[in-house]
Amino acid sequence: MIDTTEVQPRVADPYAVRQPMPRARYDALSRDILALKKKLNAVILAHNYQVAEIQDIADYVGDSLGLAQQAAKTPADVIVFCGVHFMAETAKILNPNKVVVLPDVDAGCSLESSCPAPKLAELQRTNPNFYTIAYINCSAAVKALSDVIVTSGNAVKIVNAAPKDRDLLFVPDENLGSWVMEKTGRPMTLWKGNCYVHVEWTHASITRIRREFPDAPLVAHPECTKAVRLLADEVCSTERMVGYCRQSPAQEFIIATEAGMLHRLERECPGKKFIPAPTDNCRCNECKFMKMNTLEKVHDCMAKLAPQLHLSADILARAKLPIERMLEISARP
């Protein structure tokens, strides 16, 4: 008889539709993946928004900054990047001589697609004094046009460090950019892009869930709209969510970010309850692109060493500079 218990207990989610992987199937895939990892001298990096089964077999689970830092220092020959396309590109930029594979080459990002490089270049030509600050959720071609890259975890620090005599252009997330302006007081021109998941939360939907759980702090990602951020007890990157929830005396939390984050929070904050913030009209608290990756696809991309990430030498060279600038500023005390 096949054991159909879940691999890892997950928070009760009234919006969940995905069926848990049978234990026997998970165990078999995990064994094969571990054998392939040893054979290839590979490292498995997974974003916080990946499905639980992928998080559980990864060598490192984290946010965009942590993943970039891990990619920059890994001694592995093969990087298996479980995230979306721009994240695998970042790993390749930092490791041009390593093999970078991703489970699903079509796993994209609404922020990345909102900011095509030719359109950005066109805007940049209108103001030679622009200092372009690009959220890491963008293509390698956009990174190559940028002065510095930021993540939600370091954006405030990097904007504060930006040249005072330049006009700041922030791409592509207008909500993150708006939050950074509130934090730094520095005016910026904002690209009109957003994460389709994070803008689905509204003032009304958050107000309702807060009435239902009045003692639960609301923790929101800065990609949320200002109407939601104003209701939050803490606005922070996914990495900082872990520390906040671990240190808080509260036992219940409402989480306004992609639902994959709940698995990591449960694992690192045992005994606490995490409530996925609901939307008004649909089950939009999961990123369809992040969820395109599956454990089966992780196995297959390692077995075949495909799909691989390839970038031109010109893009690799130009995109590396703003990423390295980000990592250098982030490391400053």
DRENDO-1510 file (C-alpha; in Angstrom, 1 decimal, always signed):
<recs>
REC; n; res; u; v; w
REC; 1; MET; +0.0; +0.0; +0.0 .
REC; 2; ILE; +1.3; +3.5; -0.9 .
REC; 3; ASP; +1.7; +5.9; +2.0 .
REC; 4; THR; -0.1; +9.1; +1.0 .
REC; 5; THR; +0.8; +11.1; +4.1 .
REC; 6; GLU; +2.3; +14.5; +3.4 .
REC; 7; VAL; +6.1; +14.7; +3.3 .
REC; 8; GLN; +6.0; +17.6; +5.7 .
REC; 9; PRO; +3.0; +18.9; +7.7 .
REC; 10; ARG; +1.7; +22.1; +6.2 .
REC; 11; VAL; -0.5; +24.8; +7.5 .
REC; 12; ALA; -4.2; +24.2; +6.9 .
REC; 13; ASP; -4.9; +26.4; +3.9 .
REC; 14; PRO; -8.6; +26.8; +2.7 .
REC; 15; TYR; -7.3; +27.9; -0.7 .
REC; 16; ALA; -5.0; +24.9; -1.3 .
REC; 17; VAL; -5.8; +22.7; -4.3 .
REC; 18; ARG; -2.4; +20.9; -4.8 .
REC; 19; GLN; -2.4; +17.3; -3.6 .
REC; 20; PRO; +0.5; +16.1; -1.4 .
REC; 21; MET; +3.1; +13.9; -3.0 .
REC; 22; PRO; +2.8; +10.2; -1.8 .
REC; 23; ARG; +5.6; +9.4; +0.6 .
REC; 24; ALA; +6.9; +6.5; -1.4 .
REC; 25; ARG; +7.2; +8.7; -4.5 .
REC; 26; TYR; +8.9; +11.5; -2.6 .
REC; 27; ASP; +11.4; +9.1; -1.0 .
REC; 28; ALA; +12.4; +7.5; -4.3 .
REC; 29; LEU; +12.8; +10.9; -6.0 .
REC; 30; SER; +14.8; +12.3; -3.1 .
REC; 31; ARG; +17.2; +9.3; -3.2 .
REC; 32; ASP; +17.8; +9.7; -6.9 .
REC; 33; ILE; +18.3; +13.5; -6.6 .
REC; 34; LEU; +20.8; +13.1; -3.8 .
REC; 35; ALA; +22.7; +10.5; -5.9 .
REC; 36; LEU; +22.7; +12.9; -8.9 .
REC; 37; LYS; +23.8; +15.7; -6.7 .
REC; 38; LYS; +26.9; +13.7; -5.5 .
REC; 39; LYS; +27.7; +12.5; -9.0 .
REC; 40; LEU; +27.5; +16.0; -10.5 .
REC; 41; ASN; +29.0; +17.9; -7.6 .
REC; 42; ALA; +25.8; +20.0; -7.7 .
REC; 43; VAL; +24.2; +22.4; -5.3 .
REC; 44; ILE; +20.4; +22.8; -5.1 .
REC; 45; LEU; +19.2; +26.4; -4.4 .
REC; 46; ALA; +15.5; +27.0; -3.8 .
REC; 47; HIS; +13.5; +30.2; -3.4 .
REC; 48; ASN; +11.2; +30.5; -0.4 .
REC; 49; TYR; +8.2; +30.4; -2.8 .
REC; 50; GLN; +9.0; +26.9; -4.1 .
REC; 51; VAL; +6.7; +23.9; -3.2 .
REC; 52; ALA; +7.5; +22.2; +0.1 .
REC; 53; GLU; +8.9; +19.1; -1.5 .
REC; 54; ILE; +11.6; +21.2; -3.3 .
REC; 55; GLN; +12.4; +23.2; -0.2 .
REC; 56; ASP; +13.0; +20.0; +1.7 .
REC; 57; ILE; +15.6; +18.6; -0.6 .
REC; 58; ALA; +17.5; +21.9; -1.2 .
REC; 59; ASP; +20.9; +22.7; +0.1 .
REC; 60; TYR; +19.8; +26.3; +0.7 .
REC; 61; VAL; +16.4; +28.0; +0.9 .
REC; 62; GLY; +16.2; +31.7; +0.9 .
REC; 63; ASP; +15.2; +35.0; -0.7 .
REC; 64; SER; +16.8; +36.6; -3.7 .
REC; 65; LEU; +19.7; +38.2; -1.8 .
REC; 66; GLY; +20.6; +35.0; +0.0 .
REC; 67; LEU; +20.3; +33.0; -3.2 .
REC; 68; ALA; +22.6; +35.4; -5.0 .
REC; 69; GLN; +25.1; +35.3; -2.2 .
REC; 70; GLN; +25.0; +31.5; -2.2 .
REC; 71; ALA; +25.4; +31.4; -6.0 .
REC; 72; ALA; +28.4; +33.8; -5.8 .
REC; 73; LYS; +30.4; +31.6; -3.4 .
REC; 74; THR; +29.4; +28.0; -4.3 .
REC; 75; PRO; +32.3; +25.6; -5.1 .
REC; 76; ALA; +29.8; +23.3; -6.9 .
REC; 77; ASP; +30.3; +22.5; -10.6 .
REC; 78; VAL; +26.5; +22.5; -11.3 .
REC; 79; ILE; +23.9; +24.9; -9.9 .
REC; 80; VAL; +20.4; +23.6; -9.8 .
REC; 81; PHE; +18.3; +26.7; -9.4 .
REC; 82; CYS; +14.7; +26.1; -8.2 .
REC; 83; GLY; +13.1; +29.4; -8.8 .
REC; 84; VAL; +12.1; +31.5; -11.8 .
REC; 85; HIS; +14.1; +32.3; -14.9 .
REC; 86; PHE; +15.7; +35.6; -13.8 .
REC; 87; MET; +17.1; +33.9; -10.6 .
REC; 88; ALA; +18.8; +31.3; -12.7 .
REC; 89; GLU; +20.2; +34.1; -14.9 .
REC; 90; THR; +21.6; +35.8; -11.8 .
REC; 91; ALA; +23.4; +32.5; -10.8 .
REC; 92; LYS; +24.8; +32.2; -14.3 .
REC; 93; ILE; +26.0; +35.8; -14.3 .
REC; 94; LEU; +27.9; +35.2; -11.1 .
REC; 95; ASN; +29.2; +31.8; -12.4 .
REC; 96; PRO; +29.7; +32.1; -16.1 .
REC; 97; ASN; +31.9; +28.9; -16.2 .
REC; 98; LYS; +29.5; +26.7; -14.2 .
REC; 99; VAL; +26.6; +24.7; -15.5 .
REC; 100; VAL; +23.3; +26.3; -14.3 .
REC; 101; VAL; +20.1; +24.3; -14.8 .
REC; 102; LEU; +16.5; +25.1; -13.9 .
REC; 103; PRO; +13.6; +22.7; -13.6 .
REC; 104; ASP; +11.3; +24.6; -16.0 .
REC; 105; VAL; +12.7; +27.1; -18.5 .
REC; 106; ASP; +9.2; +28.7; -18.8 .
REC; 107; ALA; +9.0; +29.7; -15.2 .
REC; 108; GLY; +8.9; +33.5; -15.7 .
REC; 109; CYS; +7.9; +36.6; -13.6 .
REC; 110; SER; +5.3; +39.3; -14.1 .
REC; 111; LEU; +7.8; +41.9; -12.9 .
REC; 112; GLU; +10.5; +40.7; -15.3 .
REC; 113; SER; +8.1; +40.8; -18.3 .
REC; 114; SER; +6.8; +44.3; -17.3 .
REC; 115; CYS; +10.2; +45.8; -18.1 .
REC; 116; PRO; +11.6; +44.9; -21.5 .
REC; 117; ALA; +15.2; +46.1; -21.9 .
REC; 118; PRO; +14.5; +48.1; -25.1 .
REC; 119; LYS; +11.8; +50.1; -23.3 .
REC; 120; LEU; +14.1; +50.8; -20.4 .
REC; 121; ALA; +16.9; +51.9; -22.7 .
REC; 122; GLU; +14.4; +54.3; -24.4 .
REC; 123; LEU; +13.5; +55.8; -21.1 .
REC; 124; GLN; +17.1; +56.1; -20.0 .
REC; 125; ARG; +17.9; +58.1; -23.1 .
REC; 126; THR; +15.5; +60.8; -22.0 .
REC; 127; ASN; +17.7; +61.7; -19.0 .
REC; 128; PRO; +21.4; +61.1; -19.1 .
REC; 129; ASN; +21.6; +61.8; -15.4 .
REC; 130; PHE; +19.5; +58.7; -14.5 .
REC; 131; TYR; +21.1; +56.3; -12.0 .
REC; 132; THR; +19.2; +53.1; -12.6 .
REC; 133; ILE; +18.4; +50.9; -9.6 .
REC; 134; ALA; +16.9; +47.6; -10.7 .
REC; 135; TYR; +15.1; +45.2; -8.4 .
REC; 136; ILE; +16.6; +41.8; -8.9 .
REC; 137; ASN; +13.3; +40.6; -10.4 .
REC; 138; CYS; +14.3; +41.6; -13.9 .
REC; 139; SER; +16.0; +40.1; -16.9 .
REC; 140; ALA; +19.8; +39.8; -17.4 .
REC; 141; ALA; +19.4; +42.4; -20.2 .
REC; 142; VAL; +17.8; +44.9; -17.8 .
REC; 143; LYS; +20.5; +44.2; -15.3 .
REC; 144; ALA; +23.1; +45.0; -18.0 .
REC; 145; LEU; +21.5; +48.4; -18.4 .
REC; 146; SER; +21.5; +49.1; -14.6 .
REC; 147; ASP; +23.9; +50.8; -12.2 .
REC; 148; VAL; +23.1; +48.6; -9.2 .
REC; 149; ILE; +20.8; +45.8; -8.3 .
REC; 150; VAL; +18.6; +45.6; -5.2 .
REC; 151; THR; +16.5; +43.0; -3.4 .
REC; 152; SER; +13.7; +43.7; -1.0 .
REC; 153; GLY; +16.0; +42.9; +1.8 .
REC; 154; ASN; +18.7; +45.5; +0.9 .
REC; 155; ALA; +16.9; +48.1; -1.2 .
REC; 156; VAL; +16.8; +50.7; +1.5 .
REC; 157; LYS; +20.5; +50.4; +2.3 .
REC; 158; ILE; +21.5; +50.6; -1.4 .
REC; 159; VAL; +19.2; +53.5; -2.2 .
REC; 160; ASN; +20.7; +55.4; +0.7 .
REC; 161; ALA; +24.1; +54.7; -0.7 .
REC; 162; ALA; +23.2; +55.9; -4.3 .
REC; 163; PRO; +25.0; +59.1; -5.6 .
REC; 164; LYS; +23.3; +62.2; -4.3 .
REC; 165; ASP; +23.8; +64.1; -7.5 .
REC; 166; ARG; +22.0; +61.6; -9.7 .
REC; 167; ASP; +18.3; +61.3; -10.6 .
REC; 168; LEU; +17.2; +57.9; -9.3 .
REC; 169; LEU; +15.2; +55.6; -11.6 .
REC; 170; PHE; +13.8; +52.5; -9.9 .
REC; 171; VAL; +12.6; +49.5; -12.0 .
REC; 172; PRO; +10.5; +47.5; -12.3 .
REC; 173; ASP; +8.4; +47.3; -9.1 .
REC; 174; GLU; +6.5; +50.5; -8.3 .
REC; 175; ASN; +5.3; +49.2; -4.9 .
REC; 176; LEU; +8.7; +48.3; -3.6 .
REC; 177; GLY; +10.0; +51.6; -5.0 .
REC; 178; SER; +7.3; +53.5; -3.3 .
REC; 179; TRP; +8.1; +51.8; +0.0 .
REC; 180; VAL; +11.8; +52.5; -0.4 .
REC; 181; MET; +11.0; +56.2; -1.0 .
REC; 182; GLU; +9.0; +56.3; +2.2 .
REC; 183; LYS; +11.9; +54.7; +4.1 .
REC; 184; THR; +14.7; +56.8; +2.6 .
REC; 185; GLY; +13.1; +60.1; +1.7 .
REC; 186; ARG; +14.8; +60.0; -1.6 .
REC; 187; PRO; +12.7; +60.8; -4.7 .
REC; 188; MET; +12.8; +58.3; -7.5 .
REC; 189; THR; +11.2; +57.9; -10.9 .
REC; 190; LEU; +9.2; +54.6; -10.6 .
REC; 191; TRP; +8.7; +52.1; -13.4 .
REC; 192; LYS; +5.0; +51.0; -13.6 .
REC; 193; GLY; +5.4; +47.3; -12.9 .
REC; 194; ASN; +4.1; +45.0; -10.1 .
REC; 195; CYS; +4.0; +41.4; -8.9 .
REC; 196; TYR; +0.6; +40.1; -9.9 .
REC; 197; VAL; +0.5; +38.0; -6.7 .
REC; 198; HIS; +1.2; +40.8; -4.2 .
REC; 199; VAL; -1.2; +43.3; -5.7 .
REC; 200; GLU; -4.2; +41.0; -5.2 .
REC; 201; TRP; -4.3; +41.7; -1.5 .
REC; 202; THR; -6.5; +44.7; -0.8 .
REC; 203; HIS; -7.3; +46.9; +2.2 .
REC; 204; ALA; -10.8; +45.2; +2.4 .
REC; 205; SER; -9.5; +41.6; +2.3 .
REC; 206; ILE; -6.8; +42.3; +4.9 .
REC; 207; THR; -9.2; +44.2; +7.2 .
REC; 208; ARG; -11.5; +41.2; +7.2 .
REC; 209; ILE; -8.8; +38.7; +8.1 .
REC; 210; ARG; -7.5; +41.0; +10.8 .
REC; 211; ARG; -11.0; +41.1; +12.4 .
REC; 212; GLU; -11.0; +37.3; +12.4 .
REC; 213; PHE; -7.6; +37.1; +14.0 .
REC; 214; PRO; -7.3; +40.3; +16.0 .
REC; 215; ASP; -4.2; +39.2; +17.9 .
REC; 216; ALA; -2.2; +38.0; +14.9 .
REC; 217; PRO; +0.4; +40.5; +13.6 .
REC; 218; LEU; +0.2; +41.1; +9.9 .
REC; 219; VAL; +3.6; +40.6; +8.1 .
REC; 220; ALA; +3.6; +41.9; +4.6 .
REC; 221; HIS; +6.1; +42.0; +1.7 .
REC; 222; PRO; +7.0; +45.5; +0.4 .
REC; 223; GLU; +5.7; +44.4; -3.1 .
REC; 224; CYS; +2.2; +44.8; -1.6 .
REC; 225; THR; +0.3; +48.0; -2.3 .
REC; 226; LYS; +0.5; +50.9; +0.1 .
REC; 227; ALA; -3.1; +50.2; +1.2 .
REC; 228; VAL; -2.0; +46.9; +2.5 .
REC; 229; ARG; +1.4; +48.0; +3.9 .
REC; 230; LEU; -0.4; +50.6; +6.0 .
REC; 231; LEU; -2.2; +47.8; +7.8 .
REC; 232; ALA; +0.9; +45.8; +8.5 .
REC; 233; ASP; +2.7; +45.4; +11.8 .
REC; 234; GLU; +5.9; +44.6; +9.8 .
REC; 235; VAL; +6.9; +45.2; +6.2 .
REC; 236; CYS; +10.0; +43.2; +5.2 .
REC; 237; SER; +11.7; +40.8; +2.9 .
REC; 238; THR; +10.9; +37.1; +3.2 .
REC; 239; GLU; +14.2; +36.5; +5.0 .
REC; 240; ARG; +13.4; +39.0; +7.6 .
REC; 241; MET; +9.9; +37.5; +8.1 .
REC; 242; VAL; +11.6; +34.5; +9.6 .
REC; 243; GLY; +13.5; +36.5; +12.2 .
REC; 244; TYR; +10.4; +38.6; +13.0 .
REC; 245; CYS; +8.1; +35.7; +13.5 .
REC; 246; ARG; +10.7; +33.7; +15.5 .
REC; 247; GLN; +11.4; +36.6; +17.9 .
REC; 248; SER; +7.8; +37.8; +18.3 .
REC; 249; PRO; +5.9; +36.5; +21.3 .
REC; 250; ALA; +2.8; +36.2; +19.1 .
REC; 251; GLN; +1.6; +32.6; +18.4 .
REC; 252; GLU; -0.4; +33.5; +15.2 .
REC; 253; PHE; +0.7; +35.6; +12.2 .
REC; 254; ILE; -1.1; +36.7; +9.0 .
REC; 255; ILE; +1.4; +36.4; +6.1 .
REC; 256; ALA; +0.9; +38.6; +3.0 .
REC; 257; THR; +3.4; +37.1; +0.6 .
REC; 258; GLU; +3.5; +34.1; -1.7 .
REC; 259; ALA; +2.1; +31.1; +0.1 .
REC; 260; GLY; +5.2; +29.0; -0.3 .
REC; 261; MET; +6.8; +31.1; +2.4 .
REC; 262; LEU; +4.5; +29.4; +5.0 .
REC; 263; HIS; +6.3; +26.1; +4.7 .
REC; 264; ARG; +9.6; +27.7; +5.7 .
REC; 265; LEU; +8.0; +29.7; +8.5 .
REC; 266; GLU; +6.4; +26.5; +9.9 .
REC; 267; ARG; +9.7; +24.7; +9.8 .
REC; 268; GLU; +11.8; +27.5; +11.4 .
REC; 269; CYS; +9.1; +28.7; +13.9 .
REC; 270; PRO; +7.7; +25.4; +15.3 .
REC; 271; GLY; +4.5; +25.7; +17.3 .
REC; 272; LYS; +3.4; +28.9; +15.7 .
REC; 273; LYS; +0.5; +29.3; +13.3 .
REC; 274; PHE; +0.8; +31.1; +10.0 .
REC; 275; ILE; -2.4; +32.3; +8.2 .
REC; 276; PRO; -2.2; +33.0; +4.5 .
REC; 277; ALA; -3.6; +36.5; +3.8 .
REC; 278; PRO; -6.7; +36.0; +1.6 .
REC; 279; THR; -7.6; +37.9; -1.6 .
REC; 280; ASP; -11.0; +39.2; -2.6 .
REC; 281; ASN; -11.9; +37.1; -5.6 .
REC; 282; CYS; -9.5; +34.3; -6.3 .
REC; 283; ARG; -6.8; +32.0; -5.0 .
REC; 284; CYS; -4.1; +34.4; -6.0 .
REC; 285; ASN; -1.7; +34.0; -3.1 .
REC; 286; GLU; +0.5; +31.5; -5.1 .
REC; 287; CYS; +2.7; +32.4; -8.0 .
REC; 288; LYS; +1.8; +30.3; -11.0 .
REC; 289; PHE; +5.4; +30.6; -12.2 .
REC; 290; MET; +7.1; +29.5; -9.0 .
REC; 291; LYS; +4.7; +26.5; -8.9 .
REC; 292; MET; +5.7; +25.4; -12.3 .
REC; 293; ASN; +8.7; +23.7; -10.7 .
REC; 294; THR; +8.1; +20.2; -9.3 .
REC; 295; LEU; +10.3; +17.6; -7.7 .
REC; 296; GLU; +10.0; +15.5; -10.8 .
REC; 297; LYS; +11.3; +18.4; -12.9 .
REC; 298; VAL; +14.2; +18.9; -10.5 .
REC; 299; HIS; +15.2; +15.3; -11.0 .
REC; 300; ASP; +14.9; +15.4; -14.7 .
REC; 301; CYS; +16.9; +18.6; -15.2 .
REC; 302; MET; +19.7; +17.0; -13.1 .
REC; 303; ALA; +19.5; +13.7; -15.0 .
REC; 304; LYS; +19.6; +15.4; -18.4 .
REC; 305; LEU; +21.6; +18.6; -17.4 .
REC; 306; ALA; +18.9; +20.5; -19.2 .
REC; 307; PRO; +17.4; +23.0; -19.6 .
REC; 308; GLN; +20.7; +24.9; -19.1 .
REC; 309; LEU; +21.0; +28.7; -18.8 .
REC; 310; HIS; +23.1; +30.4; -21.5 .
REC; 311; LEU; +23.8; +34.1; -21.8 .
REC; 312; SER; +26.0; +36.0; -24.2 .
REC; 313; ALA; +29.5; +37.1; -23.1 .
REC; 314; ASP; +28.5; +40.8; -23.4 .
REC; 315; ILE; +25.4; +40.4; -21.2 .
REC; 316; LEU; +27.4; +38.3; -18.7 .
REC; 317; ALA; +30.1; +41.0; -18.4 .
REC; 318; ARG; +27.8; +44.0; -18.2 .
REC; 319; ALA; +25.2; +42.4; -15.9 .
REC; 320; LYS; +27.8; +41.2; -13.4 .
REC; 321; LEU; +28.9; +44.8; -12.5 .
REC; 322; PRO; +25.7; +46.0; -10.9 .
REC; 323; ILE; +25.2; +42.6; -9.1 .
REC; 324; GLU; +28.7; +42.8; -7.7 .
REC; 325; ARG; +28.0; +46.4; -6.6 .
REC; 326; MET; +24.9; +45.2; -4.8 .
REC; 327; LEU; +26.8; +42.4; -3.0 .
REC; 328; GLU; +29.6; +44.8; -2.0 .
REC; 329; ILE; +27.2; +47.4; -0.6 .
REC; 330; SER; +25.2; +44.7; +1.2 .
REC; 331; ALA; +28.4; +43.5; +2.9 .
REC; 332; ARG; +29.2; +46.9; +4.4 .
REC; 333; PRO; +28.5; +47.4; +8.1 .
</recs>
